[in-house]
């Protein structure tokens, strides 16, 4: 269960901190925190040494130098390097050190990283950064999960992070929240690009945008999700046919229908399940879809 820990909890007393990876997030956090000599940083790209000095942290010439004596480690590498960093550097961690994984990777990736860190005698925390670090800086919302989440929250607050929350005791829960949200947020961005490029090519952009404004309803996401599934269960086959025509239009306009073609598949897949009558609530709709897909041998 999520833990509601008070902001009045004392931070770790002047911990030895290491930053692994010093891209935008590392530089932004260090510059905002004013951590200075108590924080070391290492990045595999030597050109970032100057940025470390400018942001007030001590450049380390090797991972071992950065991690020696570290009590708190912020892993801020790229997503494709998150597991490799945990596995490669875990043997260098002091016993009991906190490895705070702030990278946007899948829950199973974080679980594998946690296994490596814990096997080395250190502690692992799954952290999801829920907004752009600039301009939020240390006010960026952080979700924390795992058996050491409470300790990680205390450490992060001690470093000045103001908006932290424990969301579960299982590694991967924070990451799952972020990535499930990203399916919608980044998916809408991709759909937006596909829509505006096509509308512009067709010479109807202003009318399309005005139509969207006219039909936009500000409703809670739970209600919106329930309505969307309702439409797909009841009319998925008809809607998939319509979207197939939309994909054909995009191709005619010279726009690759990457998102739209998969909308056809998703609408058709749910429509073909043949769920009737349409269940009345979001939970019951999800359960019915899940059961029908399993019954038909779908993954």
C-alpha positions as CSV (number, residue, x, y, z in Angstrom):
1,X,0.0,0.0,0.0
2,X,1.2,3.6,-0.6
3,X,2.8,5.2,2.4
4,X,2.0,8.7,3.5
5,X,5.2,9.7,5.1
6,X,5.5,13.2,6.6
7,X,7.6,15.9,5.1
8,X,9.0,16.5,8.6
9,X,11.1,13.3,8.5
10,X,14.7,14.2,8.9
11,X,16.9,13.8,5.8
12,X,20.1,11.8,5.7
13,X,22.9,13.7,7.4
14,X,25.2,15.0,4.6
15,X,25.4,11.8,2.6
16,X,28.1,11.0,0.1
17,X,26.2,11.2,-3.1
18,X,27.1,9.9,-6.6
19,X,25.5,10.7,-9.9
20,X,25.9,8.1,-12.6
21,X,25.2,9.8,-15.9
22,X,25.3,13.6,-16.3
23,X,23.0,14.6,-19.1
24,X,20.1,17.1,-18.8
25,X,18.6,15.6,-15.6
26,X,21.9,15.3,-13.8
27,X,23.0,18.8,-14.7
28,X,19.6,20.3,-13.9
29,X,19.3,18.6,-10.5
30,X,22.9,19.4,-9.5
31,X,22.6,23.0,-10.5
32,X,19.3,23.4,-8.6
33,X,20.5,21.6,-5.5
34,X,23.7,23.4,-4.9
35,X,25.1,20.1,-3.6
36,X,28.8,21.0,-4.2
37,X,31.6,19.0,-2.7
38,X,29.5,16.2,-1.2
39,X,28.4,15.0,-4.7
40,X,30.5,13.2,-7.2
41,X,29.5,12.5,-10.8
42,X,30.6,10.1,-13.5
43,X,29.6,10.0,-17.2
44,X,31.1,7.8,-19.9
45,X,31.3,10.9,-22.1
46,X,34.4,12.8,-21.0
47,X,33.2,16.1,-22.6
48,X,30.6,16.4,-19.8
49,X,33.3,17.0,-17.2
50,X,33.1,20.7,-17.8
51,X,29.3,20.7,-17.2
52,X,29.8,18.9,-13.9
53,X,32.1,21.6,-12.7
54,X,29.8,24.3,-13.9
55,X,26.9,22.7,-12.0
56,X,28.9,22.4,-8.8
57,X,29.6,18.7,-8.5
58,X,33.0,16.9,-8.4
59,X,33.9,15.1,-11.7
60,X,35.0,11.5,-11.1
61,X,37.5,10.0,-13.5
62,X,36.0,6.5,-13.1
63,X,32.9,4.8,-11.7
64,X,35.0,3.5,-8.8
65,X,36.0,7.0,-7.8
66,X,32.4,8.2,-8.0
67,X,31.0,5.3,-6.0
68,X,33.7,4.8,-3.3
69,X,32.0,5.6,0.0
70,X,28.7,6.7,-1.7
71,X,25.6,6.4,0.5
72,X,23.2,7.5,-2.2
73,X,23.5,6.9,-6.0
74,X,21.3,8.5,-8.6
75,X,21.3,6.6,-11.8
76,X,20.5,9.1,-14.6
77,X,21.7,7.3,-17.7
78,X,19.9,6.8,-20.9
79,X,17.2,4.1,-20.9
80,X,19.2,1.7,-23.0
81,X,22.1,1.9,-20.5
82,X,20.1,1.6,-17.3
83,X,20.4,-2.1,-16.8
84,X,24.0,-2.2,-17.9
85,X,24.9,0.5,-15.5
86,X,23.3,-1.3,-12.6
87,X,25.0,-4.6,-13.5
88,X,28.4,-3.1,-14.2
89,X,28.6,-0.8,-11.2
90,X,26.8,-2.9,-8.6
91,X,30.1,-4.6,-7.5
92,X,31.5,-1.1,-6.8
93,X,28.7,-0.1,-4.4
94,X,29.4,0.1,-0.7
95,X,27.3,-2.3,1.4
96,X,23.9,-0.7,2.1
97,X,24.2,2.1,-0.4
98,X,21.0,3.2,-2.1
99,X,20.9,2.9,-5.9
100,X,18.1,5.2,-6.9
101,X,17.1,4.3,-10.5
102,X,15.5,7.3,-12.1
103,X,15.5,6.0,-15.6
104,X,12.4,5.5,-17.8
105,X,12.6,1.7,-18.4
106,X,10.1,-1.2,-18.2
107,X,9.3,-2.8,-14.9
108,X,11.0,-6.0,-15.8
109,X,14.2,-4.0,-16.6
110,X,14.1,-2.4,-13.2
111,X,13.5,-5.8,-11.6
112,X,16.6,-7.1,-13.3
113,X,18.6,-4.0,-12.2
114,X,17.4,-4.4,-8.7
115,X,18.5,-8.1,-8.6
116,X,22.0,-7.0,-9.6
117,X,22.2,-4.2,-7.0
118,X,20.7,-6.3,-4.1
119,X,23.0,-9.2,-4.9
120,X,26.0,-6.9,-4.3
121,X,24.7,-5.9,-0.9
122,X,23.3,-2.5,-1.8
123,X,19.7,-1.3,-1.8
124,X,17.6,-0.5,-4.9
125,X,14.7,2.0,-5.4
126,X,12.5,2.3,-8.5
127,X,11.8,6.0,-9.2
128,X,9.7,7.5,-11.9
129,X,10.3,11.1,-13.0
130,X,6.8,12.2,-13.9
131,X,7.4,15.5,-15.6
132,X,10.1,17.3,-17.6
133,X,13.1,18.2,-15.3
134,X,13.3,21.6,-16.9
135,X,11.7,23.9,-15.7
136,X,10.5,21.8,-12.7
137,X,14.0,21.1,-11.4
138,X,13.8,19.8,-7.8
139,X,10.0,20.3,-7.9
140,X,9.6,17.6,-10.5
141,X,7.2,14.9,-9.2
142,X,8.9,11.6,-8.3
143,X,7.1,8.3,-7.7
144,X,9.0,5.7,-5.7
145,X,8.5,2.0,-5.3
146,X,10.3,-1.0,-3.9
147,X,11.1,-2.4,-0.5
148,X,13.5,0.5,0.2
149,X,11.2,3.2,-1.1
150,X,10.7,4.9,2.2
151,X,14.5,5.2,2.7
152,X,14.9,6.5,-0.9
153,X,12.2,9.1,-0.2
154,X,14.0,10.4,2.8
155,X,17.3,10.5,0.9
156,X,15.7,12.4,-2.0
157,X,14.0,14.9,0.2
158,X,17.4,15.4,1.9
159,X,18.8,16.4,-1.5
160,X,16.0,18.9,-1.9
161,X,13.4,17.0,-4.0
162,X,10.2,18.5,-2.9
163,X,7.5,16.3,-4.5
164,X,8.1,12.7,-3.7
165,X,5.6,9.9,-3.0
166,X,5.8,6.2,-2.3
167,X,3.5,4.2,-4.6
168,X,4.2,0.7,-3.6
169,X,6.7,-1.8,-2.1
170,X,7.3,-3.7,-5.4
171,X,10.1,-2.7,-7.8
172,X,8.6,-1.8,-11.1
173,X,5.4,-0.2,-9.8
174,X,6.6,3.4,-10.2
175,X,7.9,2.5,-13.6
176,X,4.6,0.9,-14.6
177,X,2.7,4.1,-13.7
178,X,4.9,6.2,-15.8
179,X,5.0,4.0,-18.8
180,X,1.3,3.3,-18.8
181,X,0.7,7.0,-18.7
182,X,3.2,7.4,-21.5
183,X,1.2,5.1,-23.7
184,X,-1.5,7.8,-23.7
185,X,0.7,11.0,-23.5
186,X,3.2,10.0,-26.1
187,X,0.6,8.2,-28.2
188,X,-1.5,11.4,-28.3
189,X,1.6,13.3,-29.4
190,X,2.2,10.8,-32.3
191,X,-1.5,10.9,-33.2
192,X,-1.4,14.7,-33.2
193,X,1.5,14.7,-35.6
194,X,-0.3,12.3,-38.0
195,X,-3.5,14.3,-37.8
196,X,-2.0,17.8,-38.4
197,X,0.3,16.7,-41.2
198,X,-2.6,15.1,-43.0
199,X,-5.1,18.0,-42.3
200,X,-2.5,20.5,-43.5
201,X,-1.8,18.5,-46.7
202,X,-5.5,18.3,-47.4
203,X,-5.9,22.0,-46.8
204,X,-8.4,21.6,-44.0
205,X,-6.3,22.1,-40.8
206,X,-8.2,25.1,-39.4
207,X,-11.6,23.3,-39.8
208,X,-10.3,20.1,-38.2
209,X,-8.9,21.9,-35.2
210,X,-12.1,23.9,-34.8
211,X,-14.1,20.7,-35.0
212,X,-12.0,19.2,-32.3
213,X,-12.4,22.2,-30.1
214,X,-16.2,22.0,-30.5
215,X,-16.4,18.4,-29.6
216,X,-13.9,18.5,-26.7
217,X,-15.4,17.6,-23.3
218,X,-13.6,18.0,-20.1
219,X,-14.4,14.8,-18.2
220,X,-12.4,12.7,-15.7
221,X,-10.1,10.1,-17.4
222,X,-11.9,7.2,-15.7
223,X,-15.2,8.3,-17.3
224,X,-13.4,8.9,-20.6
225,X,-11.8,5.5,-20.6
226,X,-15.1,3.8,-19.8
227,X,-16.8,5.7,-22.8
228,X,-13.9,4.8,-25.2
229,X,-14.1,1.1,-24.4
230,X,-17.9,1.2,-24.6
231,X,-17.6,2.5,-28.2
232,X,-15.0,0.0,-29.2
233,X,-16.9,-3.0,-27.8
234,X,-20.1,-2.0,-29.4
235,X,-18.8,-0.5,-32.7
236,X,-15.2,-1.7,-33.1
237,X,-15.8,-3.4,-36.4
238,X,-17.5,-0.4,-38.0
239,X,-14.9,1.9,-36.5
240,X,-12.0,-0.2,-37.8
241,X,-13.5,0.0,-41.3
242,X,-13.7,3.8,-41.0
243,X,-10.1,4.0,-39.8
244,X,-9.0,1.8,-42.7
245,X,-10.4,4.5,-45.0
246,X,-8.6,7.1,-42.9
247,X,-5.4,5.2,-43.4
248,X,-6.0,5.1,-47.2
249,X,-6.5,8.9,-47.2
250,X,-3.2,9.4,-45.3
251,X,-1.4,7.4,-47.8
252,X,-3.0,9.4,-50.7
253,X,-1.7,12.6,-48.9
254,X,1.8,11.2,-48.6
255,X,1.6,10.7,-44.8
256,X,2.6,7.3,-43.5
257,X,-0.4,6.1,-41.4
258,X,1.7,4.5,-38.7
259,X,-0.7,5.2,-35.8
260,X,-3.9,4.9,-37.8
261,X,-3.1,1.5,-39.2
262,X,-2.7,0.2,-35.7
263,X,-5.9,1.9,-34.6
264,X,-7.6,-0.2,-37.2
265,X,-6.1,-3.3,-35.7
266,X,-7.0,-2.3,-32.1
267,X,-10.6,-1.4,-33.0
268,X,-11.1,-4.5,-35.0
269,X,-9.5,-6.8,-32.4
270,X,-11.9,-5.6,-29.7
271,X,-14.9,-5.5,-32.0
272,X,-14.3,-9.1,-33.0
273,X,-14.4,-10.3,-29.4
274,X,-18.2,-10.2,-29.7
275,X,-18.9,-9.0,-26.2
276,X,-22.6,-8.5,-25.7
277,X,-24.3,-6.8,-24.0
278,X,-21.7,-4.1,-23.3
279,X,-20.7,-4.3,-19.6
280,X,-21.8,-1.3,-17.6
281,X,-18.6,-0.2,-15.8
282,X,-14.9,0.4,-16.7
283,X,-13.8,-2.5,-14.5
284,X,-16.3,-4.9,-16.0
285,X,-15.4,-3.9,-19.5
286,X,-11.7,-4.5,-18.8
287,X,-12.6,-7.9,-17.2
288,X,-14.8,-8.9,-20.2
289,X,-12.1,-7.9,-22.7
290,X,-9.4,-9.8,-20.8
291,X,-11.5,-12.9,-20.4
292,X,-12.6,-12.9,-24.1
293,X,-9.0,-12.5,-25.3
294,X,-7.8,-15.3,-23.1
295,X,-10.6,-17.5,-24.2
296,X,-9.6,-16.9,-27.8
297,X,-5.9,-17.6,-27.1
298,X,-4.7,-14.0,-27.5
299,X,-1.7,-12.8,-25.6
